[in-house]
Amino acid sequence: MEPVAPIVKFSSLKKRYGAGPWILEDINLAVAADDFVSLIGPSGCGKSTVLKLISGLSPGTEGGLEVLGTTPKQARDRQAFIFQDATLLPWLTAQRNAELPLRLRRAAAAERAAKARAMLDLVGLAGARDYYPRQLSGGMKMRVSIARALTLSPQLLLLDEPFGALDEMTRNRLNEELLALRERSRFTALFVTHSVSEAVFLSNRVVVMAANPGREHGEVRVDFPYPRPAALRGSPEFLAKVNEVTQLLHQVEATS
């Protein structure tokens, strides 16, 4: 049986802006279907830039990048991006915000309304469809952002610190809900975070990056089976994985 090609494949990719310093150097990351890969590392190591390259928002400077078997720009219709800020339009209800990507793709009104309703139901906001962003908590806004992304039925979901501004209790709950959604939708995910615990809880692979320039420093495999219960966070095995990732981050700090 032939090996399955990765759905994201960096080949010695380098990135800089103009004649400035290298932001990324020699990235060779490969992501397989159904992976949940978290990128973690110091500020300025290029984690968010990696997501922008995959999404086609920014081009590479040297090297290669394939996404879903083609170029990042040609793969845009099969991926979705969730940012740290929920980026909801304040004059639209949760329902209308969730419909927006399908509206931009000129989907029929009935189709986009039905899909947005279904995704809002899925993230637990059936009773808040007619609320405006000002009426929603931070966690609820992020649920709308997730629902909006899932209306596109993405094969690849890119998440740039989506829970970074939330309190720990809300963040943990949304981590659990995100994994539950993934069990239903089966998307592949790349997730940027500064939280070691979050990275270990969500991922089957944690990639630790170093800075100046941004590059892969090491990787930790996380083999806990999905779905992952909240109680996993208190287990000795979980804490050992957190420590393993933390040790790699200490190595990065020592060499920077």
C-alpha positions in Angstrom: 0.0 0.0 0.0 1.5 3.3 -1.1 1.9 6.0 1.6 -0.8 8.7 1.7 0.5 12.1 0.6 0.4 14.8 3.3 -2.3 17.5 2.9 0.2 20.2 3.9 3.8 19.9 2.9 6.5 22.5 3.4 9.7 21.9 1.5 12.7 23.9 2.8 10.5 27.0 2.9 11.9 30.4 3.8 10.0 33.7 4.3 11.0 37.3 4.6 9.4 40.6 3.7 11.4 42.5 1.0 15.1 42.7 1.9 14.4 42.3 5.6 15.6 39.5 7.9 14.3 36.0 7.5 11.0 35.4 9.3 11.1 31.7 8.6 14.0 29.5 7.6 14.0 25.9 6.3 10.5 24.8 7.3 9.8 21.2 6.4 6.6 20.6 8.2 4.3 17.9 6.8 0.7 17.5 8.1 -1.4 14.3 7.4 -5.1 14.1 7.0 -6.9 14.0 10.5 -3.8 15.4 12.2 -4.3 18.1 14.9 -1.0 19.9 15.0 -0.3 22.7 17.5 2.5 25.2 16.9 4.1 26.7 20.0 7.1 28.8 20.6 8.3 32.3 21.7 6.7 35.4 20.3 8.2 36.3 16.9 9.0 32.7 15.9 6.7 32.8 12.9 3.8 30.6 14.1 1.1 32.9 12.7 3.1 33.3 9.5 3.0 29.6 9.0 -0.8 29.7 9.0 -0.8 32.7 6.7 1.4 30.9 4.2 -0.9 27.8 4.3 -4.0 30.0 3.8 -2.5 31.8 0.8 -2.7 35.2 2.7 1.1 35.5 2.3 3.5 34.0 -0.2 6.7 32.1 0.6 10.0 33.6 -0.5 12.0 30.4 -1.2 11.2 26.7 -1.1 7.9 25.0 -1.7 4.5 24.6 -0.1 1.6 22.3 -1.2 -1.8 22.4 0.4 -4.4 19.8 -0.4 -2.4 18.7 -3.4 -2.2 22.2 -5.0 -1.1 25.7 -4.2 -2.3 27.5 -1.1 -4.4 30.0 -3.1 -6.1 27.2 -5.1 -6.9 25.4 -1.9 -8.6 28.3 -0.2 -12.1 27.0 -0.9 -11.3 23.9 1.2 -9.9 25.6 4.3 -11.1 28.1 6.9 -9.3 30.4 9.2 -10.2 31.3 12.8 -8.4 34.3 14.3 -7.7 35.3 17.9 -10.4 38.0 17.6 -13.8 36.7 16.7 -14.0 39.4 14.0 -17.8 39.5 14.0 -19.5 42.4 12.2 -21.3 44.4 15.0 -24.3 45.3 12.9 -25.1 41.6 12.0 -26.8 39.0 14.3 -25.0 35.8 15.2 -27.1 34.1 12.4 -26.1 36.7 9.8 -22.4 36.6 10.9 -22.4 32.8 10.5 -23.9 33.1 7.1 -21.4 35.6 5.8 -18.8 33.2 4.2 -21.5 31.4 2.2 -23.0 34.8 1.2 -19.6 35.8 -0.1 -19.6 32.6 -2.1 -23.1 33.5 -3.5 -24.8 30.5 -2.0 -28.6 30.6 -2.1 -30.3 32.4 0.8 -32.1 29.2 2.0 -28.9 27.1 1.8 -26.8 29.6 3.8 -29.5 30.2 6.4 -30.0 26.5 7.0 -26.2 25.8 7.2 -25.6 28.7 9.6 -28.5 27.5 11.8 -27.2 24.0 11.9 -23.6 25.1 12.8 -24.9 27.5 15.5 -26.9 24.7 16.9 -23.8 22.5 16.9 -21.8 25.0 18.9 -24.6 25.4 21.5 -26.0 28.8 20.3 -29.4 27.8 19.1 -31.0 30.3 21.5 -28.7 33.2 20.5 -29.1 33.3 16.8 -30.7 36.7 16.9 -28.2 38.2 19.3 -25.9 40.9 18.2 -22.1 40.7 19.1 -22.6 43.3 21.9 -25.0 40.9 23.6 -22.6 37.9 23.5 -19.9 37.0 26.0 -16.3 36.4 24.7 -16.8 32.7 24.7 -20.1 33.0 22.7 -18.5 35.3 20.2 -15.8 32.7 19.6 -18.4 30.0 19.2 -20.0 32.1 16.4 -16.6 32.4 14.8 -16.2 28.7 14.9 -19.7 28.1 13.5 -19.0 30.6 10.7 -15.9 28.7 9.7 -17.6 25.3 9.9 -20.4 26.5 7.4 -17.7 26.0 4.8 -17.2 22.3 5.7 -13.4 22.8 5.6 -11.0 20.0 5.1 -8.4 22.1 6.8 -9.0 24.4 9.7 -6.4 27.0 10.7 -6.7 28.5 14.2 -4.5 31.4 15.3 -4.7 31.6 19.1 -8.6 31.6 19.0 -8.9 31.2 22.8 -5.9 33.3 23.9 -8.0 36.2 25.3 -10.4 34.0 27.3 -10.3 33.0 30.9 -8.9 29.6 31.7 -12.3 28.0 32.5 -13.9 29.2 29.3 -10.8 28.2 27.3 -10.8 24.7 28.7 -14.5 24.3 27.9 -14.0 25.5 24.3 -11.1 23.2 23.9 -13.3 20.3 24.8 -16.1 21.6 22.5 -13.6 22.0 19.6 -12.6 18.4 19.9 -16.2 17.3 20.0 -16.9 19.3 16.8 -13.9 17.7 15.2 -15.3 14.2 16.0 -18.4 15.2 13.9 -16.7 17.1 11.1 -13.4 15.3 10.8 -11.3 18.3 9.7 -7.6 18.5 9.9 -6.3 21.3 12.2 -3.3 23.5 12.6 -3.5 25.5 15.9 -1.3 28.3 17.2 -1.1 28.8 20.9 1.2 30.0 23.7 -0.4 27.5 26.2 1.5 24.2 26.6 -1.5 22.6 28.4 -3.8 23.6 25.6 -1.5 22.3 22.9 -1.1 18.9 24.6 -4.9 18.5 25.3 -5.9 19.3 21.7 -3.1 17.8 19.6 -1.7 14.5 18.4 1.5 16.5 17.5 3.0 19.5 19.1 5.6 21.3 17.1 8.0 23.6 19.1 9.4 26.5 17.1 12.5 28.6 17.7 12.9 32.2 16.7 15.4 34.5 14.9 14.7 33.1 12.3 11.6 31.0 12.9 12.3 27.3 12.5 11.2 23.9 13.8 13.1 23.0 16.9 11.4 19.7 17.9 8.2 17.8 18.0 6.3 15.9 20.7 3.8 13.1 19.7 0.7 13.0 21.9 -0.9 9.6 21.7 -3.9 9.9 24.0 -7.0 8.6 22.2 -9.8 10.9 21.1 -12.2 11.9 22.4 -10.3 13.4 25.3 -12.2 13.9 28.6 -11.6 16.9 30.8 -10.2 14.7 33.5 -7.2 13.9 31.2 -5.6 17.2 32.3 -5.1 15.9 35.8 -3.5 12.6 34.9 0.3 11.9 35.4 0.6 10.9 31.7 -0.8 14.3 30.6 1.5 16.2 33.0 4.5 14.2 31.7 3.7 15.4 28.1 3.3 19.0 29.3 6.7 18.7 30.9 8.2 17.2 27.7 6.9 20.2 25.7 8.0 22.6 28.3 11.6 21.2 28.3 11.8 21.8 24.5 10.7 25.4 25.1 13.4 25.8 27.7 15.9 24.6 25.2 14.6 27.2 22.7 15.0 30.0 25.3 18.5 28.8 26.2 19.7 29.0 22.6 17.9 32.3 21.6 
